[in-house]
Amino acid sequence: MTSVQDVLSVLEQAGFERLPKPLTVVGAEFDFEAAVSGTRTSHDLVLVATDRVPRKRLRRLVAGLARSLDLAASRRPVSLVLIGETTSADRMELERYARVLPIASATADIAEIEDAVAVLLPLTLPNAELVHGHDPINEVMNALGPANTTSDHIALITAAADGTDAVREALRRYVNDGAEWTDQMENVDE
Amino acid sequence: MSKLPIRRLTVSDFRRIEGTRELPFDAPVVLIHGPNGTGKTSVLSALELALTGRIQSMERQSDRYRAHLPFFGQPYATVRAIVAETLQTGMPGAPLTVSGARLEGTPAFNDAAANFYAERCYLDQTSLGRLLDLYQAREGTEETALEKFVNELLGLEKLDSLRSGLSDAHDLRLLKKLAVGADEADREAKATAVQLKKESALRTEIRTEVASARAAAIAAITELHPDTTDAMTDRELLQFIESALDGDTTAAESAAAATLHQELIALGGRVSALTERPTTQRIQEIRTALATAIAKHEAWVDTEGAKVREWETAAHTAGADLRIEPRYAIEQAMSLTTQELDNASNIHAQAESLSMQIEAGDAELDLIQTRLAAAHEHSSALVESLSALRTIIGTSDRCPVCDRDFTETGNHSLRAHIDTKLSELTTHGQQLVDLRNVRDQLAARIARQEVEYLQLTARLLPDDQQQTLIQRHATLVDLAAQVAGVEAAKINEADLTQHVRELQQALDNFEAASSEERHLSRELAKYAARLQIDVPPAFDSFQTISTELLEQAEAQAARLTHKATQYRRASNEASRLTASLERESVVVHGLADTAERKKQWDDRVTETKRRQKVAKEVHEAATQARTTIVHRVFTESLNEVWKAVFTRLAPNEGFIPSFGIPNATKKTFDIKLETTHRTGEASGPPQMMLSAGNLNTAALSLFLALHLAVEPIVPCLVFDDPVQAMDEVHIAQFAALIRLLSKQNNRQVIIAVHERELFEYLALELSPAYEGDELITIELGERATEQDQGITRHHWTPDPALAN
């Protein structure tokens, strides 16, 4: 059985704060197995329920909470993490009041839990520095390794900034210098 | 607030919107609600136009879409947007006017922001349904939108420049073509290597030559100077040979020996000739015989010789020519004498005859002379008289003598008569002339005969001579009788003389041989001394000694010739050694030079190769970097983000869309979309694997993923009814995602919807969540006519329901 604890730890990891039991809204108590709310820029209310709670009772609980929030003119979005098997009828009934995030598997691991509640978790965006604006030249340096990062290597690499022809010219000069060749003929042309 | 990219939009007479509307956008979330036909989409189009100067979705329909932008019946439409300062261009809030096809003014965004907004921020209603197709549509050979995005995202231009710029480094041939120095170094290195090899071979060859010349020189000099050692250096050896050659007189000695040998050969000839002659013991015999012969000859002279001389004297006196044989000389002389006698007799007879003729002629002449004188006297006196008479008479016919008239005699005149007489006398004169001629001829003949006679008489021999001739003839007859005896005597004498002469000759020969023998003896002794042979020469042993001497001389000459040859050989070999050493020195120098040059070129080639290696390393590193980047971008960013977004939107879908990871080494990417099942198994493309609804979700999530994968130049997301085809679950998920993007990822979110229920749901879901958070709702349609123009600003207030 997937534990409520695991779900809570996932949510806490994502910046949610555990709410004291029982959940009290405008003075009314709602006996959810667990509840968390978002912090900082999030004000989500997330309820956690297992199939230990009869679905009928759960439905009443969720509907009651929704009504209480409405009465208090609260604009908190409500999500329900539903652990265990559930019928689609029950689920559709619940969805009238809250976003339902089911975890059907009895032995869901952390990854599965994360998948299920993904929509509540912060989006992991690729490191912009890593993708965009990151100079691929550094990648070339990495590929070369420190042993091969001589000034010769770097000179060729930096020529890339000025395009293919610049690299070709750099290569040409580099190799010609190695052969102690002087560009006298070309200099005449220039 | 200051980070919000879009602040405000003013729209005038634009499409569905009549008149001017001011719309605030300066909130993290702006929700627009407009039932169909109330200008919901027009607002977002106006926003796009104001920000970017274009409306991309309309541009795809028709490039003349601008003509339809002004509100029906209005000449022009005006839009104006106020945006964040960092993104704007031109005057802030400057209006953009569309009139017909013309567009005046500048868009609010700068180019980069405008592009980003059009591509990555704004998803219009019509594009959403065909987003995957639009992204993958290819016109000609151009990149698809997706490929373009990926290539830009990858930022591989530098790497590609680096790779293509260094591509020649992989092929030495191409590299040489690029960097001619490398080519030259390589060629020169090879050429010098060949040269070095050639020169090394030459050196080996010359070393062999030096060794051979040295061995030959040592062999040659050792024979002459056995004290030569093999340990000498080449230079010492050459000096040794030189000094040995300096003291060498063998050539002169050899020449002398050859001369000696020649002389002995000549002497040998004389010896042979001498021994062939008779011995000297016969000299005495011959001397005796000679004395006898001489005595015989002298006896002859005294006896027969006297007789012969006497006869000869007589014969000579008789006129015989003794130079020819006596018999013929006598005959000749006799014939001559006889002829002279006959001759004298003839002359005498002729003279007698001539004398008689002269006497007869003289007599006849006297006769003619007498007759002539008489006739002459007569006629000349008459002619004179008649001529004179004729002068006297003239024309008269009277005779001066008789005085008679002549006419009496005839019928002609006296004068004619005289003339006739004169003419007759003239004829008579002719006869005289003829007679004179006869006389003269006779006289001339007599004179001639007298001369002839005188000549004959002169030739007549005087009598004593005649007598002498007769005498001589008689003598000659006597001498002829003695001729036979004289001749025999003379033959005898010739024999004797011959004998004497022969003996004399033989004697002379013997004496000469004797002299030669003595000479040869001396010569042989002399040569024996010269050849240092102790042999007393005796005549009998001449031949032996001569042969021995010759052999000795021959041996000496041969020995000296051999020695001279040996010296010459030593000299030649020394020269050869010197020459070889010089060549070796030259070659060794050249070899050193070549080796140095080779090293230089080899170093260059090595350096060139090292540099090629460096370039290859860089190229490989660039390729590796490219692969790394491509993998990272595709797996870590694109696919991760897409998966993250998609799974949030469609948590129940088993197939996750993703980019197929392209071959990193290819310069351009062929971007393929595919799906992967949650189990990790690769599957078909999204169009095949996903339901229509989830395909839409895939498109929406791809749009979001592309937006999130890049640097957010404009941190803003604008949707036009994005959830039309979604069921409730998906809408809830979408709302949650948008909230996340707004609240946590700081994207300004603008969403237009037409359903009231959805509008309210979203307004709740996206309501302000923290202090400073704000939501603007804009309601078009009837609400717009109310006091607040349908615009509501929702600010955050602490939640009274749940205090925390």
Contacts between the chains, C-beta under 8 A, distances in Angstrom:
chain1	res1	chain2	res2	distance
A	17	B	804	6.8
A	19	B	802	7.6
A	19	B	804	6.9
A	25	B	801	5.0
A	25	B	802	5.8
A	26	B	800	7.1
A	26	B	801	5.1
A	37	B	802	6.5
A	37	B	804	5.6
A	38	B	769	7.2
A	40	B	770	6.5
A	41	B	743	4.1
A	41	B	744	5.9
A	41	B	769	5.8
A	41	B	770	5.0
A	41	B	773	7.2
A	42	B	743	5.9
A	42	B	744	7.2
A	42	B	769	5.9
A	42	B	770	7.9
A	43	B	769	4.1
A	43	B	770	7.0
A	43	B	799	6.6
A	44	B	739	8.0
A	45	B	802	6.6
A	68	B	801	6.6
A	69	B	801	5.2
A	69	B	802	7.9
A	72	B	799	7.7
A	72	B	800	5.0
A	72	B	801	3.6
A	73	B	800	7.1
A	73	B	801	7.9
A	74	B	799	5.0
A	74	B	800	6.7
A	74	B	801	3.6
A	74	B	802	6.6
A	75	B	764	5.7
A	75	B	767	3.8
A	75	B	768	7.7
A	75	B	799	7.6
A	76	B	799	6.0
A	76	B	801	7.0
A	76	B	802	6.5
A	77	B	735	7.6
A	77	B	736	7.4
A	77	B	739	7.0
A	77	B	764	6.8
A	77	B	765	5.0
A	77	B	767	8.0
A	79	B	736	7.4
A	95	B	728	6.1
A	95	B	729	6.9
A	95	B	732	7.1
A	99	B	732	4.4
A	99	B	733	7.5
A	99	B	735	8.0
A	99	B	736	6.3
A	100	B	729	7.8
A	100	B	732	8.0
A	101	B	651	7.5
A	115	B	647	6.4
A	115	B	651	7.2
A	116	B	651	6.9
A	118	B	644	7.2
A	118	B	647	5.8
A	118	B	648	5.1
A	118	B	651	6.9
A	119	B	648	4.7
A	119	B	651	7.3
A	119	B	733	5.4
A	119	B	736	4.1
A	119	B	737	6.2
A	119	B	740	7.3
A	120	B	736	6.9
A	122	B	740	6.9
A	122	B	744	5.3
A	123	B	641	7.9
A	123	B	644	5.9
A	123	B	645	7.5
A	123	B	648	7.8
A	123	B	708	7.1
A	123	B	737	7.9
A	123	B	740	5.8
A	123	B	741	7.1
A	123	B	744	7.1
A	123	B	745	6.2
A	124	B	640	7.4
A	124	B	644	6.5
A	125	B	641	6.6
A	125	B	708	5.4
A	125	B	745	6.8
A	126	B	636	6.1
A	126	B	637	3.4
A	126	B	640	6.6
A	126	B	641	6.2
A	126	B	708	7.8
A	126	B	709	6.1
A	128	B	710	7.6
A	128	B	711	5.1
A	130	B	632	7.0
A	130	B	636	7.5
A	130	B	637	7.4
A	131	B	153	6.6
A	131	B	632	7.4
A	131	B	633	5.8
A	131	B	637	4.9
A	131	B	709	6.6
A	131	B	710	7.3
A	132	B	153	6.7
A	132	B	155	7.0
A	132	B	709	8.0
A	132	B	710	5.3
A	132	B	711	4.5
A	133	B	155	7.9
A	133	B	711	6.0
A	134	B	155	7.6
A	135	B	158	7.7
A	136	B	155	6.0
A	136	B	156	6.5
A	136	B	158	5.7
A	136	B	159	4.9
A	136	B	625	5.8
A	136	B	626	7.6
A	136	B	629	5.7
A	137	B	158	6.3
A	139	B	159	7.9
A	139	B	625	3.7
A	139	B	628	5.8
A	139	B	629	5.8
A	140	B	159	7.0
A	140	B	162	7.0
A	140	B	618	7.0
A	140	B	621	4.7
A	140	B	622	5.2
A	140	B	624	8.0
A	140	B	625	4.4
A	141	B	621	7.7
A	142	B	625	7.2
A	142	B	628	7.8
A	143	B	620	7.6
A	143	B	621	3.8
A	143	B	622	7.6
A	143	B	624	4.1
A	143	B	625	4.9
A	143	B	628	7.0
A	144	B	617	6.3
A	144	B	618	7.0
A	144	B	621	4.3
A	148	B	617	5.5
A	148	B	621	7.5
A	150	B	614	7.3
A	152	B	611	7.0
A	152	B	614	4.9
A	153	B	614	5.9
A	153	B	617	6.7
A	153	B	618	5.4
A	153	B	621	7.9
A	156	B	162	7.5
A	156	B	166	6.7
A	156	B	614	7.1
A	156	B	615	6.1
A	156	B	618	4.9
A	157	B	162	6.4
A	157	B	618	6.0
A	157	B	622	7.9
A	159	B	162	7.7
A	159	B	165	7.0
A	160	B	158	4.4
A	160	B	159	7.1
A	160	B	161	4.7
A	160	B	162	3.8
A	160	B	165	6.9
A	160	B	622	7.9
A	161	B	158	6.4
A	162	B	161	7.9
A	163	B	161	5.0
A	163	B	165	7.8
A	164	B	160	7.5
A	164	B	161	4.5
A	164	B	164	4.8
A	164	B	165	4.6
A	165	B	165	7.3
A	166	B	161	7.4
A	166	B	165	7.1
A	167	B	161	5.5
A	167	B	162	5.6
A	167	B	164	7.6
A	167	B	165	2.3
A	167	B	166	6.1
A	168	B	165	4.6
A	168	B	168	7.3
A	168	B	178	6.7
A	170	B	165	7.3
A	171	B	165	6.3
A	171	B	166	5.8
A	171	B	168	6.8
A	171	B	169	6.4
A	171	B	175	7.8
A	171	B	178	6.7
A	171	B	179	7.1
A	171	B	615	5.6
A	172	B	178	5.1
A	172	B	179	4.7
A	173	B	179	7.9
A	174	B	179	7.9
A	174	B	611	5.6
A	174	B	614	7.8
A	174	B	615	7.1
A	175	B	175	6.3
A	175	B	178	7.3
A	175	B	179	3.7
A	175	B	181	6.6
A	175	B	182	5.0
A	175	B	608	5.7
A	175	B	611	5.2
A	175	B	612	6.7
A	175	B	615	7.4
A	176	B	179	4.6
A	176	B	180	7.1
A	176	B	181	3.6
A	176	B	182	7.0
A	177	B	181	7.7
A	177	B	611	8.0
A	178	B	181	7.5
A	178	B	182	7.4
A	178	B	604	6.8
A	178	B	607	4.1
A	178	B	608	4.6
A	178	B	610	7.0
A	178	B	611	4.2
A	179	B	179	7.0
A	179	B	181	3.5
A	179	B	182	5.1
A	179	B	184	6.5
A	179	B	185	3.9
A	179	B	604	4.7
A	179	B	605	7.6
A	179	B	607	7.0
A	179	B	608	4.9
A	180	B	181	7.1
A	180	B	185	7.7
A	180	B	604	5.6
A	181	B	179	7.3
A	181	B	180	6.7
A	181	B	181	2.4
A	181	B	182	7.7
A	181	B	184	6.2
A	181	B	185	7.3
